[in-house]
Amino acid sequence: MKKLMKKLEDVYAAAAFAEAGEYETAIGIMREEKRDQTRKQITKRPGTQLRA
């Protein structure tokens, strides 16, 4: 339920910025949402170690 509420909040915020003519801000809000979803999909495999 929290996930849905956050998504709706972001959509309404982006719509408000777009209506006010702040298109870049609206696009940024929606891109941030996509970035968060992509981060959650990336998982570390058990037993693997990252090396620098």
LUMBABA-448478 format. One record per atom (N, C-alpha, C): atom name; x, y, z. Coordinates in pm, whole numbers, plus 50000, padded with zeros to 5 digits. Layout:
<dobas>
 vovo    px    py    pz
   CA     X     Y     Z
...
</dobas>
This chain:
<dobas>
 vovo    px    py    pz
    N 50081 49881 50000
   CA 50000 50000 50000
    C 50087 50127 50000
    N 50197 50123 50076
   CA 50285 50239 50081
    C 50348 50267 49945
    N 50380 50158 49874
   CA 50443 50172 49743
    C 50347 50241 49645
    N 50222 50202 49650
   CA 50121 50263 49564
    C 50101 50411 49599
    N 50096 50441 49727
   CA 50077 50580 49771
    C 50195 50667 49727
    N 50316 50615 49737
   CA 50435 50690 49695
    C 50431 50716 49544
    N 50391 50615 49468
   CA 50384 50629 49322
    C 50281 50735 49284
    N 50163 50729 49348
   CA 50059 50829 49319
    C 50105 50969 49358
    N 50172 50980 49471
   CA 50224 51110 49514
    C 50321 51166 49411
    N 50410 51082 49359
   CA 50506 51126 49258
    C 50436 51168 49129
    N 50335 51092 49087
   CA 50263 51124 48964
    C 50190 51258 48978
    N 50124 51278 49092
   CA 50053 51404 49113
    C 50149 51522 49124
    N 50263 51501 49187
   CA 50362 51608 49196
    C 50415 51643 49058
    N 50445 51541 48977
   CA 50494 51566 48841
    C 50389 51638 48758
    N 50262 51600 48775
   CA 50154 51666 48701
    C 50142 51813 48741
    N 50156 51840 48869
   CA 50148 51978 48916
    C 50261 52063 48859
    N 50382 52009 48858
   CA 50494 52083 48800
    C 50475 52103 48650
    N 50425 52004 48581
   CA 50402 52016 48437
    C 50297 52122 48407
    N 50192 52125 48487
   CA 50088 52227 48467
    C 50141 52367 48489
    N 50238 52380 48578
   CA 50298 52511 48607
    C 50406 52548 48506
    N 50432 52460 48410
   CA 50531 52491 48307
    C 50671 52444 48343
    N 50687 52374 48453
   CA 50817 52323 48495
    C 50834 52180 48443
    N 50849 52168 48312
   CA 50854 52037 48248
    C 50977 51956 48288
    N 51090 52021 48299
   CA 51214 51950 48336
    C 51203 51890 48476
    N 51142 51963 48568
   CA 51124 51912 48704
    C 51030 51792 48703
    N 50923 51802 48626
   CA 50827 51691 48617
    C 50893 51566 48560
    N 50972 51584 48457
   CA 51043 51471 48397
    C 51142 51412 48498
    N 51210 51499 48572
   CA 51305 51452 48673
    C 51239 51369 48781
    N 51121 51409 48822
   CA 51047 51333 48924
    C 51014 51194 48871
    N 50970 51186 48749
   CA 50932 51056 48693
    C 51056 50969 48666
    N 51165 51029 48626
   CA 51288 50952 48604
    C 51343 50899 48735
    N 51331 50975 48841
   CA 51378 50931 48972
    C 51304 50805 49015
    N 51176 50799 48985
   CA 51097 50680 49018
    C 51149 50558 48943
    N 51180 50574 48816
   CA 51232 50462 48736
    C 51367 50417 48790
    N 51451 50512 48831
   CA 51582 50481 48883
    C 51570 50398 49011
    N 51475 50434 49098
   CA 51455 50360 49222
    C 51411 50217 49192
    N 51326 50197 49094
   CA 51280 50063 49060
    C 51394 49979 49006
    N 51482 50039 48927
   CA 51595 49967 48870
    C 51692 49925 48979
    N 51716 50010 49076
   CA 51805 49976 49186
    C 51755 49857 49265
    N 51626 49848 49284
   CA 51569 49738 49360
    C 51582 49606 49285
    N 51586 49611 49152
   CA 51595 49489 49072
    C 51737 49431 49072
    N 51836 49515 49096
   CA 51975 49469 49097
    C 52001 49404 49232
    N 52036 49279 49229
   CA 52064 49207 49353
    C 52201 49144 49345
    N 52260 49128 49459
   CA 52390 49064 49467
    C 52370 48914 49480
    N 52444 48837 49401
   CA 52434 48693 49407
    C 52505 48641 49533
    N 52447 48543 49597
   CA 52514 48486 49714
    C 52646 48420 49674
    N 52746 48442 49754
   CA 52875 48378 49730
    C 52967 48456 49637
    N 52922 48566 49581
   CA 53010 48645 49494
    C 53068 48760 49575
    N 53188 48800 49537
   CA 53253 48910 49606
    C 53299 49012 49504
    N 53271 49138 49532
   CA 53316 49245 49444
    C 53460 49279 49475
    N 53539 49298 49372
   CA 53681 49331 49392
    C 53712 49463 49324
    N 53796 49540 49389
   CA 53834 49670 49334
    C 53963 49661 49258
</dobas>
